[in-house]
């Protein structure tokens, strides 16, 4: 390692004084003008990781659903996974090192990880469409080359496409060809095979409106669409020709604001979806005949996919195990439907894609989706071996096995992928003859509310049981338990933010009124017991209990006078369900007919 060259080049990518950043699930993210030194240093780190693993490592320059002015970077490990946790710590340490400490930090990492510095390194780089991304990706390349590493710059890619390229390169192309053409052809071929297997359902020519968040997804979907246009017509909106990245559009906006993106007119019962800025999230939605907006988020996507996959296994006659992985934010109705109706086991992990992906690897077929629409399905080698033996099966079972083979090829198993997931969903809806309304009617989401409470130190809160129970401070979980008992079909949990001194509160119940009150009462408990700062939380509702009744509930729980003389500190997230939908109680009555249709494989 030429430490002199590192010092020389590092001075050209100087660290701003006092800037401290943390590498998390999303890598590093902040204002683009603060990231040049981070990019150079992540190029260094990627080269070291490549030398240690003797594998290709990926570096993606993107800030996903963040505003256009931001940017970010994350590293991709050999099988397309998130960076290993121990190397996340190295990333944080390296990014925050002062110039005079750079050599020492690099040597420390190399020694701790037993990196053979004579080993060759190879790094692939991708970037999104942000104005700052091209220059920042060059800074990554500078870091790779100063340590003697080789690189391939893919240029403009979706984040999942870079994960795919890394996976392909490290499996000797067994997973696929590490080119855009290879990606397009693999997914499109599998999709078209599935569409051919779909029986005529009255919707012979399928069409879909796609909001691309003015991001990279539009460019790549446009390049790809001619491969599958015989099976699906896509109409692109917010394609980057005008409008800012992620501004009033994209999956995060639609989910948070419970309304369609700007620039898209939706007719009654028209199927629509939105990608996020780097095309690793997807949500569906539609307007009903009365003009009400209906969101179909990651929970319902996971339900559709896992139900279909289980039915294929039953049809084939295989007893391979399938599991669905969720986080505590998954709507309770989705969990009940999967466990009680579909008899699919559900497992909960801590928030963060890396936790879900790791758990999903434990099953023959593991399906994971966060409610925000980020997710995929993973298939074990045992499943793929069974499929290869399908020629020996009788015709009906062979047909189901062929469907499963194509579904496996259609998923991007390296990462959540909006394009891949879109094609999977469209294929399943076609195969089942389901409309978007019938899919939505599988179950009704429980109304929920998400709030956040400012605290002096978020580390006061610690959790267990996949973040669903608070361990500290003392008495908080007991208080939450008592509050939950007051409402039907209710639950609530709190967890510290990973990036700021706030505590996030989630509550759901049988009505929006109850969910709102439960969330605010739990927020007050957090404020009281976890060192809240500023003014105390106090509920302000447009509907629901009277002010006197609300005050009485809070005073009963926390002492006389608690609810008086205070104004609202809590910031209400818009990610709760729209009132048109939220005020409906849980209904499972529509499930039976749709379930019967869903369980009939064409």
C-alpha positions as CSV (number, residue, x, y, z in Angstrom):
1,X,0.0,0.0,0.0
2,X,1.6,3.3,-1.2
3,X,0.7,5.4,1.9
4,X,2.5,8.4,0.3
5,X,0.1,8.3,-2.7
6,X,-2.9,7.9,-0.4
7,X,-1.9,11.0,1.5
8,X,-1.3,13.0,-1.7
9,X,-4.6,12.0,-3.3
10,X,-6.5,12.4,0.0
11,X,-5.5,16.0,0.2
12,X,-7.3,16.5,-3.1
13,X,-10.4,15.2,-1.5
14,X,-10.1,17.0,1.8
15,X,-12.6,16.3,4.7
16,X,-14.6,19.4,5.8
17,X,-13.7,20.3,9.4
18,X,-16.0,19.0,12.0
19,X,-18.2,16.8,9.7
20,X,-19.2,13.5,11.3
21,X,-21.2,10.9,9.4
22,X,-22.5,7.4,10.3
23,X,-22.6,4.5,7.9
24,X,-26.0,2.8,8.2
25,X,-28.3,0.5,6.3
26,X,-28.5,3.2,3.6
27,X,-24.8,3.8,3.6
28,X,-23.8,7.5,3.9
29,X,-26.3,10.2,3.0
30,X,-26.0,14.0,3.3
31,X,-25.8,17.1,1.2
32,X,-23.8,16.4,-2.0
33,X,-21.3,19.1,-1.4
34,X,-20.1,17.4,1.8
35,X,-19.4,14.0,0.2
36,X,-16.3,14.3,-1.9
37,X,-13.9,13.0,0.8
38,X,-16.3,10.2,1.7
39,X,-16.5,9.0,-1.9
40,X,-12.7,8.9,-2.2
41,X,-12.4,7.0,1.1
42,X,-15.1,4.5,0.2
43,X,-13.1,3.8,-2.9
44,X,-10.2,3.0,-0.7
45,X,-12.4,0.8,1.5
46,X,-13.9,-1.0,-1.4
47,X,-10.5,-1.9,-2.7
48,X,-9.5,-3.3,0.8
49,X,-12.7,-5.3,1.0
50,X,-12.1,-6.7,-2.5
51,X,-8.6,-7.7,-1.5
52,X,-9.9,-9.4,1.7
53,X,-12.7,-11.3,0.1
54,X,-10.9,-11.9,-3.2
55,X,-14.1,-10.9,-4.9
56,X,-15.7,-8.0,-6.9
57,X,-17.1,-5.3,-4.6
58,X,-19.7,-2.7,-5.7
59,X,-20.0,1.0,-4.9
60,X,-23.3,2.7,-5.6
61,X,-23.5,6.5,-5.6
62,X,-27.1,7.4,-4.7
63,X,-29.3,8.9,-2.1
64,X,-32.4,6.9,-3.1
65,X,-35.6,8.7,-2.1
66,X,-33.8,11.7,-0.6
67,X,-34.1,15.2,-2.2
68,X,-32.1,15.9,-5.4
69,X,-29.6,18.1,-3.5
70,X,-28.5,15.1,-1.3
71,X,-26.3,12.3,-2.3
72,X,-24.9,9.2,-0.8
73,X,-22.8,6.0,-1.2
74,X,-23.1,2.4,-0.1
75,X,-20.9,-0.6,-0.7
76,X,-22.2,-4.0,-2.0
77,X,-20.7,-7.2,-0.8
78,X,-19.8,-10.3,-3.0
79,X,-23.2,-11.9,-3.3
80,X,-25.0,-8.6,-3.8
81,X,-25.7,-8.2,-0.1
82,X,-25.3,-5.1,2.2
83,X,-21.9,-4.5,3.5
84,X,-20.9,-6.7,6.5
85,X,-21.6,-5.0,9.9
86,X,-17.9,-5.0,10.9
87,X,-17.0,-3.2,7.7
88,X,-19.8,-0.7,8.3
89,X,-17.8,0.3,11.4
90,X,-14.6,0.6,9.3
91,X,-16.5,2.8,6.9
92,X,-17.6,5.2,9.6
93,X,-14.2,5.3,11.1
94,X,-12.5,5.9,7.8
95,X,-15.0,8.6,6.7
96,X,-14.6,10.5,9.9
97,X,-10.8,10.3,10.2
98,X,-8.8,13.5,10.1
99,X,-6.3,13.8,7.3
100,X,-3.3,13.2,9.6
101,X,-4.9,10.0,10.8
102,X,-5.7,8.4,7.4
103,X,-2.7,6.3,7.1
104,X,-3.1,4.9,10.6
105,X,-6.8,4.0,10.1
106,X,-6.1,2.2,6.8
107,X,-3.3,0.2,8.4
108,X,-5.6,-0.7,11.4
109,X,-8.4,-1.9,9.0
110,X,-5.9,-4.0,7.0
111,X,-4.4,-5.6,10.1
112,X,-7.8,-6.2,11.9
113,X,-9.2,-7.9,8.7
114,X,-6.0,-9.6,7.7
115,X,-6.1,-8.0,4.3
116,X,-3.4,-9.3,1.9
117,X,-2.3,-6.0,0.3
118,X,-0.7,-7.8,-2.6
119,X,-4.0,-9.3,-3.6
120,X,-5.7,-7.9,-6.7
121,X,-8.8,-5.7,-6.2
122,X,-11.7,-5.2,-8.5
123,X,-14.6,-2.7,-7.9
124,X,-17.6,-1.9,-10.0
125,X,-19.2,1.5,-9.7
126,X,-22.8,2.7,-10.5
127,X,-24.6,6.0,-10.0
128,X,-28.0,7.5,-10.2
129,X,-29.1,10.6,-12.2
130,X,-28.4,13.3,-9.6
131,X,-26.4,16.2,-11.0
132,X,-23.7,15.5,-8.4
133,X,-23.4,11.8,-9.0
134,X,-20.9,11.7,-11.9
135,X,-18.3,13.8,-10.2
136,X,-18.7,11.9,-6.9
137,X,-18.4,8.5,-8.7
138,X,-15.1,9.7,-10.1
139,X,-13.9,10.4,-6.5
140,X,-14.7,6.7,-5.7
141,X,-12.6,5.6,-8.7
142,X,-9.8,7.8,-7.5
143,X,-9.8,5.9,-4.2
144,X,-9.9,2.5,-5.9
145,X,-7.0,3.2,-8.2
146,X,-4.7,4.8,-5.6
147,X,-4.6,1.4,-3.9
148,X,-3.8,-0.3,-7.2
149,X,-7.4,-1.6,-7.7
150,X,-9.0,-2.1,-11.1
151,X,-12.6,-1.0,-11.7
152,X,-15.5,-1.1,-14.1
153,X,-17.7,2.0,-14.3
154,X,-21.2,1.0,-15.3
155,X,-22.3,4.6,-15.3
156,X,-26.0,5.1,-14.8
157,X,-27.7,2.1,-13.1
158,X,-30.5,1.5,-10.6
159,X,-29.2,0.4,-7.2
160,X,-30.6,-3.1,-7.6
161,X,-28.9,-3.4,-11.0
162,X,-25.6,-2.8,-9.4
163,X,-26.3,-5.4,-6.7
164,X,-27.2,-7.8,-9.6
165,X,-23.9,-7.1,-11.4
166,X,-21.9,-7.8,-8.3
167,X,-23.8,-11.1,-7.7
168,X,-23.3,-12.2,-11.3
169,X,-19.6,-11.4,-11.4
170,X,-18.9,-13.4,-8.2
171,X,-20.8,-16.5,-9.2
172,X,-19.1,-17.0,-12.5
173,X,-22.1,-15.8,-14.4
174,X,-24.2,-18.7,-13.1
175,X,-26.7,-16.2,-11.8
176,X,-26.7,-14.3,-15.0
177,X,-24.6,-12.1,-17.3
178,X,-23.1,-9.0,-15.6
179,X,-24.4,-6.6,-18.2
180,X,-27.5,-4.5,-18.6
181,X,-28.4,-6.5,-21.7
182,X,-28.1,-9.7,-19.6
183,X,-30.3,-8.2,-16.8
184,X,-33.0,-7.1,-19.3
185,X,-33.0,-10.4,-21.2
186,X,-33.1,-12.6,-18.1
187,X,-36.0,-10.8,-16.5
188,X,-38.0,-10.2,-19.7
189,X,-37.7,-13.8,-20.9
190,X,-39.0,-15.1,-17.5
191,X,-41.8,-12.6,-17.6
192,X,-42.9,-13.4,-21.1
193,X,-42.9,-17.1,-20.3
194,X,-45.2,-16.5,-17.4
195,X,-47.5,-14.3,-19.4
196,X,-47.8,-17.1,-22.0
197,X,-48.9,-19.4,-19.2
198,X,-51.7,-17.0,-18.1
199,X,-55.1,-18.0,-19.2
200,X,-57.3,-15.4,-21.0
201,X,-58.8,-13.3,-18.3
202,X,-60.5,-10.7,-20.3
203,X,-57.5,-8.4,-20.0
204,X,-55.6,-9.7,-23.0
205,X,-53.4,-6.6,-23.3
206,X,-52.2,-5.5,-19.9
207,X,-51.3,-1.9,-19.2
208,X,-49.8,-0.1,-16.2
209,X,-49.0,3.5,-15.3
210,X,-45.6,3.9,-13.7
211,X,-44.4,6.9,-11.7
212,X,-40.5,6.9,-12.0
213,X,-39.9,9.6,-9.4
214,X,-37.9,11.6,-12.0
215,X,-35.1,9.1,-11.4
216,X,-32.9,6.4,-12.9
217,X,-35.9,4.0,-13.1
218,X,-37.3,5.8,-16.0
219,X,-34.2,5.5,-18.1
220,X,-33.7,1.9,-17.4
221,X,-37.4,0.9,-17.8
222,X,-37.5,2.7,-21.1
223,X,-34.4,0.8,-22.3
224,X,-36.0,-2.5,-21.2
225,X,-39.6,-2.1,-22.2
226,X,-39.3,-3.4,-25.7
227,X,-38.2,-6.7,-24.4
228,X,-41.5,-7.3,-22.6
229,X,-43.9,-5.0,-24.5
230,X,-45.9,-7.9,-25.9
231,X,-46.9,-8.8,-22.4
232,X,-47.2,-5.4,-20.7
233,X,-47.6,-1.9,-21.8
234,X,-46.1,0.7,-19.4
235,X,-46.9,4.3,-19.5
236,X,-44.1,6.3,-17.8
237,X,-44.8,9.5,-15.7
238,X,-42.2,11.7,-13.9
239,X,-39.6,10.3,-16.3
240,X,-37.0,13.0,-15.6
241,X,-37.7,15.1,-18.7
242,X,-39.1,17.8,-16.3
243,X,-39.4,18.0,-12.6
244,X,-37.0,17.3,-9.8
245,X,-35.9,13.9,-8.5
246,X,-38.4,12.6,-5.8
247,X,-40.2,16.0,-5.6
248,X,-43.9,15.4,-5.2
249,X,-43.5,12.0,-6.7
250,X,-42.0,8.5,-6.1
251,X,-42.9,5.6,-3.8
252,X,-41.9,7.4,-0.6
253,X,-44.1,10.4,-1.5
254,X,-47.1,8.3,-2.4
255,X,-46.8,6.2,0.7
256,X,-46.2,9.1,3.0
257,X,-48.9,11.4,1.7
258,X,-51.4,8.8,0.7
259,X,-52.1,10.3,-2.6
260,X,-51.0,9.9,-6.3
261,X,-47.8,11.6,-7.5
262,X,-47.9,15.0,-9.2
263,X,-48.4,14.8,-13.0
264,X,-50.4,11.5,-13.1
265,X,-54.1,11.5,-13.8
266,X,-55.7,8.3,-12.6
267,X,-59.0,6.9,-13.9
268,X,-61.3,4.8,-11.8
269,X,-59.8,1.3,-11.0
270,X,-56.7,2.0,-13.1
271,X,-53.6,0.1,-12.0
272,X,-50.7,2.3,-11.1
273,X,-47.3,2.0,-9.3
274,X,-44.5,4.2,-8.2
275,X,-40.7,3.6,-7.9
276,X,-38.4,5.6,-5.7
277,X,-35.4,7.6,-6.9
278,X,-33.0,4.7,-7.3
279,X,-35.7,2.1,-8.2
280,X,-35.4,-0.3,-5.2
281,X,-38.9,0.4,-3.8
282,X,-42.3,0.0,-5.3
283,X,-45.9,0.6,-4.2
284,X,-49.1,0.1,-6.1
285,X,-52.3,2.2,-5.9
286,X,-55.6,3.0,-7.6
287,X,-58.7,5.1,-7.3
288,X,-62.0,3.3,-6.6
289,X,-65.3,4.2,-8.3
290,X,-66.0,6.8,-5.7
291,X,-62.6,8.5,-6.3
292,X,-61.0,7.3,-3.0
293,X,-57.3,6.6,-3.1
294,X,-56.1,3.0,-2.2
295,X,-52.5,2.3,-1.4
296,X,-51.1,-1.2,-1.8
297,X,-47.8,-1.2,0.0
298,X,-45.1,-3.8,0.8
299,X,-47.2,-5.8,3.2
300,X,-49.8,-6.6,0.5
301,X,-47.1,-7.2,-2.1
302,X,-45.5,-9.8,0.2
303,X,-48.9,-11.3,0.8
304,X,-49.7,-11.7,-2.9
305,X,-46.2,-13.1,-3.7
306,X,-46.0,-15.5,-0.8
307,X,-49.5,-16.8,-1.2
308,X,-48.8,-17.6,-4.9
309,X,-45.5,-19.3,-4.1
310,X,-47.1,-21.5,-1.5
311,X,-49.8,-22.5,-3.9
312,X,-47.2,-23.5,-6.5
313,X,-45.4,-25.7,-3.9
314,X,-48.7,-27.4,-3.0
315,X,-49.5,-27.9,-6.7
316,X,-46.0,-29.4,-7.3
317,X,-46.4,-31.6,-4.2
318,X,-43.3,-30.4,-2.5
319,X,-43.0,-29.8,1.3
320,X,-40.3,-27.1,1.0
321,X,-40.6,-24.5,3.7
322,X,-41.6,-21.0,3.0
323,X,-41.5,-18.0,5.3
324,X,-42.4,-14.4,5.2
325,X,-40.2,-11.9,7.0
326,X,-41.6,-8.6,8.3
327,X,-40.6,-5.8,10.6
328,X,-42.7,-4.5,13.5
329,X,-44.1,-1.9,11.1
330,X,-46.0,-4.5,9.1
331,X,-49.7,-4.0,9.4
332,X,-51.3,-6.5,11.9
333,X,-53.9,-7.4,9.3
334,X,-51.3,-8.7,6.9
335,X,-49.7,-10.9,9.6
336,X,-53.1,-12.3,10.5
337,X,-54.1,-13.0,6.9
338,X,-50.8,-14.8,6.2
339,X,-50.8,-16.9,9.4
340,X,-54.6,-17.6,9.8
341,X,-55.8,-17.7,6.2
342,X,-52.8,-18.7,4.0
343,X,-51.1,-20.7,6.8
344,X,-47.8,-19.2,5.9
345,X,-45.4,-18.7,8.9
346,X,-44.4,-15.1,9.5
347,X,-41.2,-13.9,11.3
348,X,-40.3,-10.5,12.6
349,X,-36.8,-8.9,12.5
350,X,-35.4,-5.6,13.5
351,X,-36.0,-2.7,11.0
352,X,-33.5,-2.6,8.2
353,X,-33.2,-4.5,4.9
354,X,-30.0,-6.4,6.0
355,X,-31.9,-8.0,8.9
356,X,-34.8,-9.1,6.7
357,X,-32.5,-10.4,4.0
358,X,-30.5,-12.4,6.4
359,X,-33.6,-14.0,8.0
360,X,-35.1,-14.8,4.6
361,X,-32.0,-16.9,3.8
362,X,-33.0,-19.4,6.4
363,X,-35.9,-20.8,4.3
364,X,-36.2,-22.8,1.1
365,X,-38.3,-19.8,0.0
366,X,-38.0,-16.6,2.0
367,X,-40.1,-13.6,1.1
368,X,-39.4,-10.2,2.7
369,X,-40.8,-6.8,2.2
370,X,-40.8,-3.6,4.3
371,X,-44.0,-1.7,4.3
372,X,-42.3,1.0,2.2
373,X,-42.1,-1.4,-0.8
374,X,-38.5,-2.6,-0.5
375,X,-38.2,-6.4,-0.8
376,X,-37.7,-9.5,-2.8
377,X,-37.8,-13.3,-2.5
378,X,-34.9,-15.7,-2.0
379,X,-34.7,-19.3,-3.2
380,X,-32.4,-22.0,-1.8
381,X,-30.4,-24.4,-3.9
382,X,-32.8,-27.1,-2.7
383,X,-35.7,-25.4,-4.5
384,X,-33.7,-25.0,-7.7
385,X,-32.7,-28.7,-7.6
386,X,-36.3,-29.8,-7.3
387,X,-37.3,-27.6,-10.2
388,X,-34.6,-29.2,-12.4
389,X,-36.3,-32.6,-11.7
390,X,-39.7,-31.3,-12.9
391,X,-39.5,-33.2,-16.2
392,X,-40.3,-36.3,-14.3
393,X,-43.6,-34.9,-13.0
394,X,-47.1,-35.3,-14.4
395,X,-48.3,-32.5,-16.7
396,X,-50.2,-30.4,-14.1
397,X,-47.3,-30.5,-11.7
398,X,-44.8,-29.8,-14.5
399,X,-46.8,-26.7,-15.4
400,X,-46.6,-25.4,-11.9
401,X,-42.9,-26.3,-11.6
402,X,-42.3,-24.3,-14.8
403,X,-44.1,-21.3,-13.3
404,X,-41.9,-21.5,-10.3
405,X,-38.7,-21.8,-12.4
406,X,-39.7,-18.6,-14.3
407,X,-40.7,-16.8,-11.1
408,X,-37.2,-17.6,-9.6
409,X,-35.6,-16.1,-12.7
410,X,-37.8,-13.0,-12.6
411,X,-36.8,-12.1,-9.0
412,X,-33.6,-10.1,-8.4
413,X,-32.4,-12.2,-5.4
414,X,-29.5,-9.8,-4.7
415,X,-31.7,-6.9,-3.5
416,X,-35.2,-5.4,-3.6
417,X,-35.8,-4.2,-7.2
418,X,-38.7,-2.2,-8.3
419,X,-38.5,-3.3,-11.9
420,X,-38.2,-7.0,-11.0
421,X,-41.0,-6.7,-8.4
422,X,-43.3,-4.9,-10.8
423,X,-42.9,-7.7,-13.4
424,X,-43.4,-10.4,-10.7
425,X,-46.6,-8.7,-9.5
426,X,-48.0,-8.2,-13.0
427,X,-47.3,-11.8,-13.9
428,X,-49.0,-13.1,-10.8
429,X,-52.1,-10.9,-11.3
430,X,-52.3,-12.2,-14.9
431,X,-51.9,-15.8,-13.9
432,X,-54.5,-15.5,-11.2
433,X,-56.9,-13.3,-13.2
434,X,-57.0,-10.8,-10.3
435,X,-57.8,-7.2,-10.6
436,X,-56.0,-4.6,-8.5
437,X,-59.2,-4.2,-6.5
438,X,-59.4,-7.9,-5.8
439,X,-55.8,-7.9,-4.7
440,X,-56.5,-5.0,-2.4
441,X,-59.6,-6.8,-0.9
442,X,-57.5,-9.8,0.4
443,X,-57.6,-8.0,3.8
444,X,-58.3,-4.5,5.1
445,X,-55.4,-2.7,6.8
446,X,-55.8,-1.8,10.5
447,X,-55.7,2.0,10.9
448,X,-52.4,3.1,12.3
449,X,-50.5,6.2,13.3
450,X,-46.7,6.9,13.4
451,X,-45.4,9.8,15.6
452,X,-42.0,10.8,16.8
453,X,-40.9,12.3,20.1
454,X,-37.9,14.5,20.7
455,X,-35.6,13.2,23.5
456,X,-32.3,14.4,25.0
457,X,-30.6,11.1,24.2
458,X,-32.2,8.4,22.0
459,X,-29.9,5.8,23.6
460,X,-32.0,5.8,26.7
461,X,-34.4,3.6,24.7
462,X,-33.3,0.0,24.2
463,X,-35.5,-2.8,22.7
464,X,-35.9,-6.5,22.3
465,X,-38.1,-9.0,20.4
466,X,-37.4,-7.4,17.0
467,X,-37.9,-3.9,18.4
468,X,-41.4,-4.7,19.5
469,X,-40.7,-4.4,23.3
470,X,-38.8,-1.7,25.2
471,X,-36.3,-2.9,27.7
472,X,-35.3,0.5,29.0
473,X,-36.2,2.9,30.5
474,X,-37.8,1.0,33.4
475,X,-41.5,1.0,33.4
476,X,-42.0,2.1,29.8
477,X,-43.1,-1.3,28.4
478,X,-45.4,-1.9,31.3
479,X,-47.1,1.5,30.6
480,X,-47.4,0.7,26.9
481,X,-48.9,-2.7,27.8
482,X,-51.6,-1.0,30.0
483,X,-52.4,1.5,27.3
484,X,-52.8,-1.1,24.6
485,X,-55.3,-3.0,26.7
486,X,-57.7,-0.1,26.4
487,X,-58.2,-0.5,22.6
488,X,-59.5,-3.3,20.4
489,X,-57.1,-5.1,17.9
490,X,-54.4,-2.8,19.1
491,X,-50.6,-2.9,19.5
492,X,-47.9,-0.3,19.9
493,X,-44.2,-0.1,20.1
494,X,-41.4,2.5,20.3
495,X,-37.9,2.4,18.9
496,X,-35.0,4.9,18.8
497,X,-34.2,6.6,15.5
498,X,-30.9,5.5,13.9
499,X,-30.0,9.0,12.9
500,X,-31.4,11.6,15.3
501,X,-32.4,12.1,18.9
502,X,-36.0,11.1,18.4
503,X,-38.1,8.1,19.4
504,X,-40.4,6.7,16.8
505,X,-43.8,5.6,18.0
506,X,-46.1,3.2,16.1
507,X,-49.7,2.3,17.1
508,X,-52.6,0.5,15.4
509,X,-56.1,-0.3,16.5
510,X,-59.6,-1.1,15.1
511,X,-60.3,2.5,14.3
512,X,-58.3,5.6,13.3
513,X,-59.6,7.4,16.3
514,X,-58.3,4.7,18.6
515,X,-55.0,4.4,16.8
516,X,-54.5,8.2,17.1
517,X,-55.2,8.2,20.8
518,X,-53.1,5.2,21.5
519,X,-50.1,6.8,19.6
520,X,-50.4,10.0,21.5
521,X,-50.7,8.4,24.9
522,X,-47.7,6.2,24.2
523,X,-45.8,9.3,23.0
524,X,-46.5,11.0,26.3
525,X,-45.3,7.9,28.1
526,X,-42.0,8.2,26.1
527,X,-41.7,11.9,26.9
528,X,-42.3,11.2,30.6
529,X,-40.0,8.2,31.0
530,X,-37.3,8.6,28.3
531,X,-36.2,12.2,28.8
532,X,-38.4,14.1,26.4
533,X,-37.3,17.7,25.6
534,X,-39.3,20.7,24.6
535,X,-43.0,20.9,25.3
536,X,-45.0,17.8,26.3
537,X,-47.0,16.0,23.7
538,X,-50.7,16.6,23.7
539,X,-53.2,15.2,21.2
540,X,-55.0,17.4,18.8
541,X,-57.6,15.5,16.8
542,X,-60.1,16.6,14.2
543,X,-62.2,13.6,15.0
544,X,-62.6,11.3,18.0
545,X,-62.8,11.5,21.7
546,X,-63.7,14.8,23.3
547,X,-60.9,16.9,24.7
548,X,-62.1,16.2,28.2
549,X,-62.1,12.4,27.7
550,X,-58.6,12.5,26.1
551,X,-57.3,14.6,29.0
552,X,-58.9,12.1,31.5
553,X,-57.2,9.2,29.8
554,X,-53.8,10.8,29.9
555,X,-54.2,12.0,33.4
556,X,-55.3,8.5,34.6
557,X,-52.2,7.1,33.0
558,X,-49.6,9.7,34.0
559,X,-51.0,11.8,36.9
560,X,-53.3,14.6,37.4
561,X,-52.5,17.7,35.4
562,X,-50.2,16.0,32.9
563,X,-52.4,16.8,29.9
564,X,-53.1,20.4,30.8
565,X,-51.5,23.7,29.6
566,X,-49.4,22.2,26.9
567,X,-49.1,22.3,23.1
568,X,-48.2,19.7,20.6
569,X,-44.6,18.8,20.2
570,X,-45.1,15.5,18.4
571,X,-44.6,15.6,14.7
572,X,-47.2,13.5,13.0
573,X,-46.0,11.5,10.0
574,X,-48.2,11.5,7.0
575,X,-47.5,7.8,6.5
576,X,-50.8,6.8,8.2
577,X,-53.6,5.6,6.1
578,X,-55.9,8.0,4.3
579,X,-59.0,8.8,6.4
580,X,-61.3,7.4,3.7
581,X,-59.6,4.1,4.3
582,X,-58.4,4.4,7.9
583,X,-61.8,4.8,9.5
584,X,-62.9,1.4,8.4
585,X,-62.5,-1.3,11.0
586,X,-60.8,-4.6,10.2
587,X,-62.9,-6.7,7.8
588,X,-62.0,-10.2,6.8
589,X,-65.4,-11.0,5.2
590,X,-64.2,-10.2,1.7
591,X,-61.3,-12.6,2.1
592,X,-63.0,-15.9,1.4
593,X,-64.1,-15.3,-2.2
594,X,-60.8,-13.8,-3.2
595,X,-58.8,-16.5,-1.3
596,X,-60.7,-19.1,-3.3
597,X,-59.8,-17.4,-6.5
598,X,-56.2,-17.0,-5.4
599,X,-55.8,-20.7,-4.6
600,X,-56.9,-21.8,-8.1
601,X,-53.8,-22.1,-10.2
602,X,-54.5,-21.6,-13.8
